Amino acid sequence: MNKKNTDVVVVGFALFAMFFGAGNLIFPPYLGVTSGASWLTGFTGFVLADVGLALLAILAAAKCGGEVSKVFNRAGKNLSIVLGSAIMICLGPLLAIPRTAATTFEMGVQPLTSGFSPIVFSIIFFTIVLILTIRPSKVVDIIGQFLTPALLVALAFLIIKGIISPLGTINPTPMVENVFANGVAQGYQTMDALGAVALSTVIIVSLSNKGYNDNAEKVKLTMRAGIVAGVGLCLVYGGLTYLGATLSNKYGLDASQTALTVEMTAMILGKPGKVILAVIVTLACLTTAIGLTSAASGYFNDITNGKLKYEVLVIVICIFSAIVSNFGVSTIIKFSAPILDMIYPATIVLVIMTLLGKYIKNNNAFKAAAYMALFISALTVANKLGISIPIVTKLPFAPLGFNWIVPVIVAAIIGNFIPSNDRDDKFKINKVS
């Protein structure tokens, strides 16, 4: 294998591992339980909202040189900073990074040791993250060459054993009304589409350090690496969702996502299953925490023009994440749902419009679409929280979880006809041949 192909595999493995964190391990089995015989439908929604959007986000970020702000800046400087910072805070110390430590403790440590302090564990976990993240140029190689292969072997062993010896019969009736929309919602919860925008920065830096300086070549290699990661994710997600479906006659909607995965592994592998699961969880969550800590630190270092030092940011994020992780997985997931529902649609809209940027000449189209996505998202979240806004449930594609699509398209068309005062070169996106 030549150097370029080797680099693609290493980077692809690293992307897989950075994506495959806490949510990726606990959501597919639960999705299988709630979907029953329709697990393929739920899995399809999950993959579209996870892998599909993540690949689009990787391409958009790569075309922008790995700079997160450039993905959003045609919607205006203020929104670019607010949305980019919100994403990085969610992916960073507020939600995603703490969830990796909490999941590792609940699924990897508690089943093996009783009475171990979660506070002590969080300190140990984030000390390791700090050590492995403080040098950004080494992050991808550490993950891609060493941690990912071990993670893949452990996951393959679990899934193959579960397929050979099914845990039970599959419930013919789904437990949720709209299986596809439920899959989409679970896919959102993994935060991979948001993570892809951020993690592309880490990948671009790694490729530059490997000697690839041509922007077009870096985009091409990043996409190839993204495909490697995407194929791996689809195979693992499919296996875990099927394993969950085989338990759909034994568990209900009230099943704890972490407990379900722990018990499923124990049923498949017996007593050694707890040890193997601990290895899987630790590797999955540690690689994700390393990637996201590096990405978030790099982003805030960039937007402050180096005033906030990368090393200082890594330390601050690790300390804050250690504190939040002690609230537990369930609390973090409940807290994250409305926040993700708010920022996901606008992110998706701007990612897709960035990919189509050369066909959209007017920046007001970007601005109108982004603000409309935020507006519909805010109304949808309010409706879910008990403030009755029935119109959001009657919009086209609402049953599929995409009620913002038509309003966004209308807003973009209207915005395209509003004269823009922005200078053309101010928001130019890097063109790739």
C-alpha positions, 0 to 999 in steps of 0.5 A: 500500500502506497503512502497516500492510501496508508494515510487515507486508511489511518485518517479514516480510522481516526475519523471513525473512532472520533465519531464512534463515541458515547451516543454511537454505542448506546443509541443503535441498540435502543433504536433496535428495541423500539423499532422491532421488526421495522429496525431497518427503517429506523436504522435508515433514518439513523444513518441518514441523520448520522453518517449521511449528514456527517459526510456532507459536513466533512466535504463542506468543511474540507472545501473551506480549508477545515475552518468552521467559521467559513462554513457559516460566514456567508450567513453573516459574521455574527451568526457565524460566530454564534452558531459556530461557538454554540456547536463547539460548546455543545461538542465540547465541555457542555454536552458531548465530551462530558458524555464520553466520560459519563458513559465510560464510567456507567458502562465500563467501570461500574459493572466491574467495580463497585464503590469506585468514585465517579469524581476520581474516575473523571479526573483520571479520564480527563488527565489521559485526554489532556496528555493525548490532546496537548499536541494537536499534530499527534492526535490523528496518528495516535487514534488512527494507528493504535486505538481504532484497530483495537476498538474495531476488533472488540466491536466485531467480536461482539456483533458477530457473536450476537448475530450467530446466536440471536438473543431472542425473537424480534417484536413484529410491532414497533413501540413508536409511531414513526420509526423513521423519524425516531431513527432520525432523532436518535441520529441527531443525538449522536452529534456526528453531523455537528462533530464532522464540521469540527473534526474536519479541522483536526483532519486537515491539520493532520494532512498538512503535517503529512505533507499535503499542501494542495487544497484540492488534494486535501479535500479529496483525501478528506472525503476518501477518509470520510468514506472509510469512516462512513462504511465502518460506521454503517456496518457497526450501526447495523449490527448494533441495531439488529442486536437491539431488535432481538431484544425487542420482546424483552425490553420497552421504551423505559429501558435505560440506554446504557443499562440495555447495552451492558446487559446485551453484552453480558447476554452475548458474551457472558461474564467476560462480556463486561470486560470486553464492553469496558474495553469497547466503551473506553476506547470509543469514548476516549478517542471521541473525547480526544478528537473533540477536545482538540477540535474545540480548542483549535476553533476558539484559538482561531476565532480569538486570533491566538489570544486564547492559547490552544494548550490553555483551552485544552486544560480548561475544557478538560476541567469543565468536562470532568465536572459536567460528566458527574451529572450522568449520561441520562441527565446530559442526554435530556439536557442536550435534546432541545439544544441539538434540536435548535442548532442542527437544522441551521447547521445542516442548511448551511452545510448544504448551501456551502456545497452549492455555494458557487450556484448561490450568488446572493449572501442574503439567501444564506442569511434568510435560510439560516434564520428561518431554520433557527426560527422553525427550530425554536418553535418546534422546541417550544412545542415539545416543551409544552407551549402549544404551537400546532402549526409546527406539526402541520408543516410538510415533512413534520412526521419525518422530523424535517418540518423546517425544509419547506420554510427554509427553501421559501426563505432562501428563494426570497432572500436571493431576490433581496439585494446584498451589500456584502462584497463578493470577495468577503465571503468567498468559498475556496473553490475545488476543481 
